[in-house]
Structures are given as structure tokens and as C-alpha cells.
Amino acid sequence: MKKLLFIILIPIAIACSNKDKLPEDILPRQKMQEVMWDMIRAGEFLNRFVFNRDTSVDNAAESLKWYDKVYRVHNISKSSFEKSYTYYKNHPILLKSILDSLSRKEVPPKKTTPDAKMTNDSVQKMVPPVFENKRKINDSLRKRRILKKGL
């Protein structure tokens, strides 16, 4: 009877152990959040400033280069990130908490120096307003009509 009780209690004790504890080779939640934030920012940079401006760039190679920079900044390897990401994907509650915290994260505003002066756009001065162009066209058409009627 004691053996049966022992066999039943061992799996229950294992199942009730600390579920928040991650395996050793998985990135902790905070570190994973920081890495994913930088990965998102690198992807945004690539989409906004690299791929749209230079169509001759190999998108896959450029993406790998920038993601490798993120791995180096955080002192992790690509394989450890992928293994951690797979783990978090298989545990959707943990992944949801990371993604929710990323969606609430605020981007700091751009720093401006008090010495910086706002300058007017010189191109805007050179382009005449749209209404003046329309008025000139209408005036010239009226003159033509008047001249045709008068002749």
C-alpha cells in the first residue's frame, strides 16, 4: 500500500512544482522581452529605411545581418533565441505576457536641443499656392471667351 501511495504522490508532486521556472537554456522573460523589442525595432528600421530606399538590397541577407547585430548586443546566439522563442510559442500564456508588455512599451520622444531653430521650408516658398494657379487659368479662359464673342 505504501508503494502505491508513493507512486501516486511522486507525479503529483512533480506536477505541482514551480511552473514558472524556465529550463536553463531558455532566456528569462525579461531578457526575451528586451531581445524581441530590439528585433521589432530592427525590422521596422529595415522596412522603413533600407528596403524602401534601395531595391537592389537582398532583403533576407540584410535582415540576417541586422538580427545578428541584435544577438551580439544581447550576448546571445541565434540558436538560443530560436529555442527560447519556440519554448514561448509552446507556452502561449508566457508569450502573451511578453507581447502584451511590448505593446504597452512607449517609444521615447526624440530629443531636441533648445539651440535648434525651426527653419521654414524653402521649397514651399517656391511653389505657388494651388488656388492662384486655378484663378489664373479661369481668368485666361474668360479672356478667350470675351475675345471670341467680341470678334
C-alpha positions in Angstrom: 0.0 0.0 0.0 2.9 2.4 0.8 4.4 1.7 -2.7 1.1 2.6 -4.4 0.8 5.8 -2.4 4.4 6.6 -3.2 3.8 6.0 -6.9 0.7 8.3 -6.9 2.3 11.1 -4.9 5.5 11.4 -6.9 3.8 12.5 -10.2 1.5 14.8 -8.2 4.5 16.5 -6.5 6.3 16.9 -9.9 3.2 18.3 -11.5 2.7 20.8 -8.6 6.3 22.0 -8.7 7.2 25.6 -9.7 5.6 26.0 -13.1 7.1 29.5 -13.6 10.6 28.1 -13.5 12.1 28.0 -17.0 14.6 25.4 -18.3 18.2 26.6 -18.0 18.7 27.0 -21.7 15.7 29.3 -22.2 16.0 33.1 -22.0 14.3 34.6 -19.0 11.1 36.5 -19.6 12.7 40.0 -19.2 15.7 39.2 -21.4 13.4 37.7 -24.1 11.2 40.8 -23.9 14.3 43.0 -24.5 15.5 40.9 -27.4 12.1 40.8 -29.1 11.8 44.6 -28.7 15.1 45.1 -30.4 14.1 42.6 -33.1 10.9 44.5 -33.8 12.8 47.8 -33.9 15.4 46.3 -36.3 12.6 45.1 -38.5 10.9 48.5 -38.6 14.2 50.1 -39.5 14.7 47.7 -42.3 11.2 48.2 -43.7 11.2 52.0 -43.4 14.8 52.9 -44.3 16.6 50.1 -46.1 14.2 48.1 -48.2 12.1 51.1 -49.4 15.1 53.2 -50.3 17.3 50.7 -52.1 15.6 48.0 -54.1 18.8 46.3 -55.0 19.3 45.1 -51.4 18.9 41.4 -50.7 16.2 41.5 -48.1 17.0 38.2 -46.5 20.7 38.8 -46.2 20.2 42.3 -44.9 17.7 41.1 -42.3 20.0 38.4 -41.1 22.8 40.9 -40.8 20.7 43.3 -38.6 19.3 40.4 -36.5 22.8 39.2 -35.9 23.6 42.6 -34.5 20.7 42.3 -32.1 22.0 38.9 -30.9 25.5 40.4 -30.4 24.1 43.4 -28.4 22.3 41.0 -26.0 25.2 38.4 -25.9 23.1 35.5 -27.1 23.2 33.2 -30.1 20.7 32.8 -32.8 20.0 29.2 -31.8 19.3 30.2 -28.1 16.9 32.9 -29.3 15.1 30.4 -31.6 15.0 27.8 -28.9 13.6 30.3 -26.4 11.1 31.6 -29.0 9.9 28.1 -29.7 9.5 27.4 -26.0 7.5 30.6 -25.5 5.3 29.8 -28.6 4.6 26.4 -27.0 3.6 28.2 -23.8 1.1 30.8 -25.0 0.3 32.4 -21.6 4.0 33.3 -21.2 4.3 34.6 -24.7 1.1 36.6 -24.3 2.6 38.3 -21.2 5.7 39.2 -23.2 3.8 40.5 -26.2 1.4 42.5 -24.1 4.3 44.2 -22.3 5.8 45.0 -25.7 2.6 46.6 -27.0 2.4 48.8 -23.9 6.0 49.9 -24.2 6.5 53.5 -25.0 9.0 54.8 -27.5 10.9 57.7 -26.0 10.4 61.0 -27.8 13.1 62.5 -30.0 15.4 64.7 -28.0 15.6 68.3 -29.3 18.1 70.8 -28.3 17.0 74.3 -27.2 19.5 75.8 -29.6 17.9 74.2 -32.6 15.9 76.8 -34.6 13.0 75.9 -36.8 13.6 77.0 -40.3 10.9 77.4 -42.9 10.9 75.1 -45.8 12.5 76.8 -48.7 10.7 74.6 -51.3 7.4 75.6 -50.0 8.2 79.3 -50.8 9.0 78.4 -54.4 5.7 76.6 -55.1 2.8 78.9 -55.7 -0.5 78.1 -54.0 -2.9 75.9 -55.9 -5.7 78.4 -55.8 -3.7 81.1 -57.5 -3.0 78.7 -60.4 -6.7 77.9 -60.8 -7.6 81.5 -60.7 -5.1 82.3 -63.5 -6.4 79.5 -65.7 -10.0 80.7 -65.2 -9.1 84.3 -66.0 -7.3 83.3 -69.2 -10.3 81.2 -70.3 -12.7 84.2 -69.7 -10.4 86.4 -71.7 -10.5 84.0 -74.6 -14.3 83.8 -74.5 -14.7 87.5 -74.4 -12.3 87.9 -77.3 -14.2 85.3 -79.3 -17.6 86.9 -78.6 -16.2 90.3 -79.5 -14.9 89.3 -82.9 
